[in-house]
Amino acid sequence: ELSALKSQINPHFLFNSLNNLYSLALDKDKKTPEIILKLSHAMRYMLYEATDNFVALEKEIEYLNNYLELQKLRVGERAEINFEINGNPEKISVPSLIFIPFVENGFKHGIKGDIENSFIHIELNIDQNRIVFKSENNKGDVDDPETDEYRGVGLNNVKRRLELLYPNRHELKIIDGV
């Protein structure tokens, strides 16, 4: 079941990325080639490095940083994007691609919603026994090509993976509309 859940992440990420590229191509944005290159780096990580159930937290942070750089190219100066890391990620393993659905949603439902003063703030706090990941964004209206049938796949995937990997040893809070 874990393998099946994890295999959903790659197409979901690719679907969202292709929608973003489509918008840039329609606008004939000059950054499109550079964004395609950054996307290829992200895909390389997903195909070759994130294949195990667990990966080094340092690699996952590098992947998140690359994804954020990709998004910064896309949105330019029209959004505030912060990623703060507290603690030492060395010698810690995490479920691969566990954080990206939250970050993707922050862009999809916040910054892509084309609202003024758009922001996404991401915080990763690491200590000996626990990791706290927080992703916060404001929310705008999104022209979403997904039907209700496919909406929420990423978050439901994370919920189930956490249940399987950390039964009764994790806490997930999703607050909408605050």
Salt bridges, closest charged atoms under 4 A:
GLU1 OE2 - ARG160 NE 2.67
GLU49 OE1 - LYS59 NZ 3.25
GLU69 OE2 - LYS72 NZ 3.55
GLU80 OE2 - HIS121 NE2 2.83
GLU104 OE1 - HIS12 ND1 3.41
ASP114 OD1 - ARG78 NH1 2.91
ASP144 OD2 - LYS108 NZ 3.68
ASP144 OD2 - ARG151 NE 3.37
GLU146 OE2 - LYS108 NZ 2.44
ASP148 OD1 - ARG151 NH1 2.32
GLU163 OE1 - ARG160 NH1 3.03
GLU171 OE2 - LYS173 NZ 3.49
ASP176 OD1 - LYS139 NZ 2.81
